Amino acid sequence: MTIAPLFQIFETMTNRPNMSSESNHTSSFLSTFQTYLDNELSGISTRDSDKSSNNLSSIFLSPESSARYFQHAPSSTSTSSAEGVLSQAEDHKASDDYASFISSSAEKFGVDPNLVRAVIQQESNFNPDAKSNAGALGLMQLMPGTAKYLNVDNPYDPQENIEGGTKYLKNMLDKYNGDESLALAAYNAGPGNVDRYNGIPPFEETQSYVPAVMNNYQSLT
């Protein structure tokens, strides 16, 4: 598989007489990138279909994963804060902004405040206006139906959202006898899927989500 024709068009555009000297760098980059993609895609084509699917997914995120990844923009990515990701210092400040809500909700429902904080970090990176493509809302990314069940009238209100999300997290912890990994899997994929698979569901997103939150949690304790 090749995309050379497309890059030839780009090279023609970038080598126009009126372009600055930077066009040479652009042309060099395009050539190098073309070689890389050709090698990668050629390698994929020689493997069996199952492995091909796995390798393609490693280059291009699945729609479900990419939607969640770019919506939540976790602080561990290398993307600059100018593109919507908080720096470490900004991340701590954002966390402090909601410290009182986290503390009061955690105390009310008997949940470790650091676990609540770790969930918020992964779910929305402390963005109270976050909304996923699936419709999850606010700091702890409550689905509208879940928010209604938890008596959260305004999911974008930080205090309401944190209290509702903490209550739901507590419900999952109780359901799975304090097993934090299973509770987090249920928070992400729903308790029905955890019960169905008798453990963390084999969903790529959930398989990544649970250790990510646990890493956040361990870094706070």
Summary of the structure (lengths in Angstrom):
residues: 221
radius of gyration: 22.0
end to end distance: 49.0
largest distance: 70.0
contacts: 641
relative contact order: 0.08
helix: 68%
strand: 1%
